[in-house]
Amino acid sequence: MAGRSPHSGLLAGALQGEIDGRSPNEMQPPGEGHRTQLEAYEGLCRELGAIPAHVALAWLLRNPVVAAAIVGPTTSEELTTSLEALSVRLDSAAVARLDQIWPGPGEAPQAYAW
């Protein structure tokens, strides 16, 4: 897993023990700094009746400032599974909750100042 971010896959079900088809032994444990957010996020996903990876992709695809969601499947099965995110419907209340759980860095360019 060289080259992967330590936060890779957090929104794909880190607390559920499955990320991108990897076994729990292959995953880095979620940072304790994210545990409360992950619990809230995965709880919302259960309420929505969707798996976390699909909710994450649906959230990205709904965001008008995101030009493309990079999924990086390594098998055709992973690609097919990712396409299921297209059936996830996020209403404005769900998006507001997602934005509350995972607030962005702030307004550009101030939030990106060196």
Number of C-alpha atoms within 10 A of each C-alpha: 8 4 5 8 9 13 13 14 19 21 20 22 22 25 16 13 14 18 20 18 10 10 10 14 9 11 17 15 14 17 12 9 8 12 14 10 16 24 16 16 22 22 13 19 20 12 10 15 11 17 19 26 25 22 28 22 21 22 20 16 16 15 11 8 8 10 9 10 12 8 13 9 13 9 9 9 10 14 13 11 14 18 14 16 20 13 11 17 14 15 9 9 9 17 15 13 14 20 12 13 16 14 10 9 9 9 8 8 8 9 10 9 6 5
